[in-house]
Amino acid sequence: MDRATLIRRGPTGVQIDQGHEQWLGYVHMGVVLVISLALIYVLYRVAVMYSNRPATTPADPLGVAKARYAAGEITKEQLADIKKELAKTE
């Protein structure tokens, strides 16, 4: 076989011999791998960013009770009972 039969046009229109086709396949796989890893990293960072947001409610029990009273979830009497119970435990 002479060299003329081994040369053909590649996808970019450039003449490529058969030995380089496999190499270009590996380059393509590498580019796809790098892009995939970059996308996974970006999605991971976004997930971490939104999962570490601080809670909107106070952490202490009295603060939670006051927030529930302010939201209308409990009555003034229930808030007073909670305050009494919390005073006993301290």
N, C-alpha and C positions, 0 to 999 in steps of 0.2 A: 504494500500500500504506500502510495506516495503522500507527501505532506498536503497536497492540494485536496485530497479526499478527507483528511482529518480536520480541516479548517471549515468552519461554518459560521453563520451569523448568530450572535447571541441575542438576548432580549433587548439589549440597548442598541443593537445595530452594529456593534463592534465585532470584528472577527475574533472568535475564541476557539482555541484548539481543545480537543476532548479532555486533555489532562487538567485544564483549568476549570472545567464545569463543576467538578466535585468541590474544589476549593471555594468557588463562589456560593455553592449551596451551604457550606459551613459558615461563611460570612453572613449570609442571610439568616441562618438560624441564630447566630450570635447577636445580630441586631434585634431580632424578635425577642430573644431572651432578655437583653438589656432593657428594652422598652417595657416588657412585662414586669420585670423587677422594679423598675421605676414607678410604674402604675401601682403595684402592690405597696410600695413604700409610701406613696402619697396617700393612698386609702388608709393605711395603718396610722399615719400621722394625723389625719382628719379624725379617725375614730378615737385616738388617744386625746386629742384636743377637746372633743365634745364629751368624753367620759370623765374628764377631770374638772368639770365645772363645779364651782362650790354650790352647796345646797342653799335653797332660798329660805328655808326655815331655820330658826335658831336651834342650836344643839342642846341647850339646857332645857329641862322639863318645864320650868316656869315660863321660859320664852315661848315654848311650843304652846302652852296653855293660853298665854296672852295672844299669840297669833291666831289661835282657834277662836278665841273670844272676839277678836277684832274682825274675823271673817264671818262671825255670826253662827259658828258651829256649836258653841256652848253658851249657856246663859251666865249672867253675873253670879248667880248663886253657885253654879257648878265651878266657876273660876275661884270663888272664895273657898269652896271645899277642897279644890286642888291645892290652893295655897296652904291651907291648914295641914293637909296630908304631907306636903313637901316640908313644912316647918317641923313636923314630927320626926321625919327621917334624917334631918340635918343635925 
